Amino acid sequence: MLPGNHVDVVATHNDRTGAIAAETILSNVKVLAVDQTASSNSNEPVVVRAVTLELTPTEGETLLKGKAQGSIQLALRNPLDESDARRKEAPVEVVKVAAPVKDPSITVIRGTQSITTHLISDMSCREHRNNDRNQEAS
C-alpha cells in the first residue's frame, strides 16, 4: 500500500447470533501516508502499523464507530474502479397486477403454421366435465 492508493474500510464485528459480520463502512478513501520501515537488504513484507487516510469529519466518526464495534481492515482498490462499495438498500419495485384476460388463448407457432387454442376458465372447465359425465350416464 502506497500514498495515493485508494482503499475501502471494512469493519468486522460479532452480530447478535455470535456470527462474524463484515461491512464496508467507507469506500474509495485516499491513502495519504503509510508507516514504512525501510531496510535495503530485506525483501520480506513489512507489517504496517499506521496508515493516514484522507477523511471528512463525518467519515472520521464512521471510522471510529467501526473500530469501537470490532476491528477494521483496509482493502486496496483497483485504481480504475471509482464505484461505491458500501451496501445500498435494494430499490423497491412496484408490481402491478394485470386485469384478467376476458378471452385467454395460446398461440403456438411452428414454422409458418400457427394454431390458436382458446382457454376456458376454471368454472367453465367444471361445467364441461359435469356435462360430459351427464351425457355418458344417459
C-alpha positions in Angstrom: 0.0 0.0 0.0 1.4 3.4 -1.0 0.4 7.0 -0.6 -2.0 7.9 -3.4 -3.7 4.5 -3.4 -7.4 4.2 -2.6 -8.9 1.8 -0.1 -12.2 0.6 1.2 -12.5 0.4 5.0 -14.2 -2.8 6.2 -15.5 -3.2 9.7 -15.9 -6.6 11.3 -17.8 -7.4 14.5 -19.9 -10.2 16.1 -23.6 -9.9 15.4 -26.4 -10.8 17.8 -26.2 -14.5 16.9 -22.4 -14.6 17.5 -21.5 -14.9 13.9 -18.9 -12.6 12.4 -20.3 -9.8 10.3 -18.4 -7.6 7.9 -19.5 -4.3 6.3 -17.8 -1.8 4.1 -18.2 1.4 6.1 -16.1 3.7 3.9 -15.4 3.4 0.2 -12.8 4.8 -2.2 -10.7 6.6 0.5 -7.4 8.1 -0.5 -4.2 7.0 1.4 -2.1 10.0 2.3 0.7 8.3 4.2 1.9 4.8 5.2 4.2 3.9 8.1 7.1 2.3 6.4 10.2 0.7 7.8 12.9 1.0 5.3 15.6 -1.8 5.0 17.7 -2.1 1.9 18.7 -5.7 2.3 15.3 -7.3 3.1 12.6 -8.4 0.6 10.3 -9.5 3.4 6.8 -7.9 3.7 6.6 -5.3 6.4 3.6 -5.1 8.8 2.3 -1.5 8.5 1.3 -0.1 11.9 -0.3 3.2 10.8 -2.0 4.5 7.7 -3.1 8.1 7.2 -6.4 8.4 5.3 -8.0 11.5 3.8 -11.4 11.7 5.6 -14.0 14.3 6.3 -15.0 14.8 9.9 -18.1 12.6 9.4 -16.1 9.9 7.8 -13.7 10.0 10.7 -16.6 9.5 13.1 -17.8 6.5 11.0 -14.2 5.0 11.2 -14.1 5.4 14.9 -17.5 3.8 15.4 -16.4 0.9 13.2 -13.3 0.5 15.3 -15.2 0.6 18.6 -17.6 -2.2 17.4 -14.8 -4.6 16.5 -11.9 -4.3 14.1 -11.3 -2.6 10.8 -9.3 -3.7 7.7 -8.3 -1.8 4.6 -8.9 -3.3 1.2 -6.8 -1.9 -1.6 -8.9 -0.9 -4.6 -8.4 -1.2 -8.3 -7.1 2.3 -9.4 -9.7 2.3 -12.2 -12.7 1.5 -10.0 -14.4 4.5 -8.6 -17.7 2.9 -7.6 -19.1 3.0 -4.1 -18.5 -0.4 -2.4 -20.9 0.3 0.5 -24.1 -1.7 0.5 -27.2 0.2 -0.6 -30.8 -0.7 0.1 -32.3 -2.5 -2.9 -34.8 -0.4 -4.7 -38.4 -1.3 -4.1 -40.2 -2.1 -7.3 -43.9 -1.7 -7.6 -45.6 -4.7 -9.1 -48.8 -4.0 -10.9 -51.3 -6.8 -11.3 -52.8 -7.0 -14.8 -56.5 -7.3 -15.2 -57.7 -10.8 -16.0 -57.9 -11.6 -19.7 -61.5 -12.0 -20.9 -60.7 -14.5 -23.7 -57.4 -16.1 -22.8 -55.8 -18.0 -25.6 -52.4 -19.5 -26.5 -50.9 -19.3 -30.0 -48.4 -22.0 -30.9 -46.2 -21.1 -33.9 -44.4 -23.9 -35.7 -42.5 -22.8 -38.8 -45.1 -21.0 -40.9 -48.1 -22.5 -39.2 -49.9 -21.2 -36.2 -52.6 -22.8 -34.0 -54.6 -20.8 -31.5 -56.2 -22.6 -28.6 -58.8 -20.7 -26.5 -58.6 -21.4 -22.9 -61.6 -21.8 -20.7 -61.9 -20.6 -17.1 -61.8 -23.0 -14.2 -65.6 -22.6 -13.7 -66.3 -23.4 -17.4 -64.0 -26.4 -17.2 -66.0 -27.8 -14.3 -69.3 -27.2 -16.2 -67.8 -29.1 -19.3 -66.7 -32.0 -17.2 -70.2 -32.2 -15.5 -71.9 -32.0 -18.9 -69.6 -34.8 -20.2 -70.5 -37.0 -17.2 -74.2 -36.4 -17.6 -74.1 -37.3 -21.3 -72.2 -40.5 -20.5 -74.7 -41.5 -17.9 -77.7 -41.2 -20.2 
